[in-house]
Amino acid sequence: MLFHVKMTVKLPVDMDPAKAARLKADEKELAQGLMREGTWRHLWRIAGQYANYSVFDVPSVQALHDTLMRLPLFPYMEIDVNPLCRHPSSIRDDDS
Ligand SMILES: O=C(O)C[C@H]1C=CC(=O)O1
């Protein structure tokens, strides 16, 4: 199942910079692992915002929820989820 996910990161302005750097490094490591295994299909920065548009490929809604909750930045993100299905006019066979 494919899901379009918008993540907007809202770190507290008074967060310790070392803690923020650690969270971002841990997030990057987990995100890149999920990309390598094919769960996190796309990751795009939204220009001008500390936010991204992503596409996740997971077996269920529960799996998506569990994956998002594992993200180190999860407590500091607003997350919007939209389920995706094939568009009848799409010329792509592989959903890429
Ligand atoms: O920077 C972000 O958009 C938040 C998050 C998503 C991947 C990652 O490494 O950080």
PDBQT file of the ligand as one rigid body, heavy atoms in Angstrom, charges set to zero:
ROOT
HETATM    1  O1  LIG A 101      14.169  16.669   7.381  1.00  0.00    +0.000 OA
HETATM    2  C1  LIG A 101      12.983  16.258   7.406  1.00  0.00    +0.000 C 
HETATM    3  O2  LIG A 101      12.151  16.564   6.540  1.00  0.00    +0.000 OA
HETATM    4  C2  LIG A 101      12.530  15.354   8.532  1.00  0.00    +0.000 C 
HETATM    5  C3  LIG A 101      13.037  13.974   8.443  1.00  0.00    +0.000 C 
HETATM    6  C4  LIG A 101      12.762  13.194   7.245  1.00  0.00    +0.000 C 
HETATM    7  C5  LIG A 101      13.885  12.526   6.895  1.00  0.00    +0.000 C 
HETATM    8  C6  LIG A 101      14.931  12.988   7.689  1.00  0.00    +0.000 C 
HETATM    9  O3  LIG A 101      16.116  12.648   7.662  1.00  0.00    +0.000 OA
HETATM   10  O4  LIG A 101      14.466  13.938   8.542  1.00  0.00    +0.000 OA
ENDROOT
TORSDOF 0
